[in-house]
Amino acid sequence: MQFYAMYNAQVSYDNLNPEEQGKPVIYAKDANGNPYSPSWYTLNFKVMYPFHQNLTISAGMENLTDQRYRPYSSGLVASGRSLILSLRANF
């Protein structure tokens, strides 16, 4: 079993790379209307169970609290939970 968190601290307008300051479309706006990157976190859980020496099932849920987040400078906003299921067989 694995339980982990991912966290990104807020990056204010003054701390953004000057190149990133020129990309207001991909950032939230602060009280002054300047782009900034808000803080975010996700809580995640994964588990793996061996049914047989040749068969393992894995499952996980990412972003348990359904946070809206955007990794710094990615331009991609992610929200919602992710469910991951896998079955591994060795021959």
N, C-alpha and C positions, 0 to 999 in steps of 0.2 A: 504494500500500500504506500501511496505517496500523496501527501497534502502539501501544497506549496502556494506561494503568492508571488505575483509579479507587481512591481511598483515603479512608477515614474514620477519624480518630483516636478513641481511646477517650474517652468522656465519663463521668467518675466521677459517683457519686451527688451529691456536693457541687457539681459543676458543672452538673448538670441544672437546667433551668428548674424552679422550684417547682411549676408546673402539671404538668410531666412527672414529677416525683417522686411525684405522686399517681396515676400510671398504672403500677403494678407489673406488670400483666398483659402489657404490650407490651415489657418489657425483661428482660434477663438479670439474675440476682441475683449480687451480689458476695459476698465471704467473710463479710460481716456480714448478709447477707440483704437488702440494699438494692438497688433497681433501678439499673442502669447500662447504658450502651451500649458494648459491646465494639468494639475496632477491627476493621476488615476491609479487604480490597483485592480487586480483580478485575483480571485481565490480559485484554486484548481485542485482536483482530486483525481487520482488514477490508481487502478488496481490491476494486478496480474495474478492469474490462478492457473497452475498446471493441473489439468485433468488427468493426464497420462504422461508418461515420459516423452511422448511424441506429440502431444496436443496441449496447447496453452491458449487461454482466452484472456484478452486484455480489454479493459473498459475505462473510460474516463469522462469527466465532465469539466470543461474549462469555463471560466467566467461565471462561477456559481451565483454571484450576486447581480448578474446582468448589468454590469457597468458599461458605459459608453467610454471608449478609450481610443487614443491615437498615439502610436509610438512617435517619438520626436522626429520631425522632418519627413515622415513617411507620406503624408498627404492622404493616408487611408484611415478612415474612421471605422472601428469595429464595435459592434454591440451584439447582444444576445449571447446565449449559451451555445457551446459546442459539445456535442456528444460524440465520443469516439469509441468504436467497437472494432476489435480485430480478433481473428482466429489464426493461430500459427500451428502448422503441422510440419513435422520433420519426418522425412522418409529415408 
